[in-house]
Amino acid sequence: MRKITLEQLGPLLKEKRGSRGVREVAKNIGISAATLSRVETGKQPDLDTFCKLCVWLEVDPGQVLGCAVPQTSGEVVSSAPAPQPVYAHFRARKTVSPKTAQHLGELILAVQSAIESEFPQGEPAP
């Protein structure tokens, strides 16, 4: 499995988009063309956009953030996007450093893992 960083997200998007237009691909991903263009030029996406981009790229978000969720058996498995959207709002700053983004990603994945172990698939959360 190839290591992908946040900084490589833009070039990876451009590569997969190929000769298709920004508007067409953005619509397919579920984001605005302006957002896709900004990410392709190196801006960091918000969490919701990041999840959509990872789905479109078929990339594990944990791989991009440099973390994985350990199972109880000690085996490390790929993480998956949370089944419900998670939103983070930063009023003063629109972006965070890659290190902060990695820590936020690890936190989100840890919470997701805890929820999944407490409420196995098929069981409704209270």
Stockholm file with secondary structure:
# STOCKHOLM 1.0

chainA/1-126         MRKITLEQLGPLLKEKRGSRGVREVAKNIGISAATLSRVETGKQPDLDTFCKLCVWLEVDPGQVLGCAVPQTSGEVVSSAPAPQPVYAHFRARKTVSPKTAQHLGELILAVQSAIESEFPQGEPAP
#=GR chainA/1-126 SS CCCCCGGGHHHHHHHHHTTSCHHHHHHHHTSCHHHHHHHHTTCCCCHHHHHHHHHHHTCCHHHHHTCCEECTTSCEECCCCCSSCCCCCCSSCSCCCHHHHHHHHHHHHHHHHHHHHHSCTTSCCC
#=GC SS_cons         CCCCCGGGHHHHHHHHHTTSCHHHHHHHHTSCHHHHHHHHTTCCCCHHHHHHHHHHHTCCHHHHHTCCEECTTSCEECCCCCSSCCCCCCSSCSCCCHHHHHHHHHHHHHHHHHHHHHSCTTSCCC
//
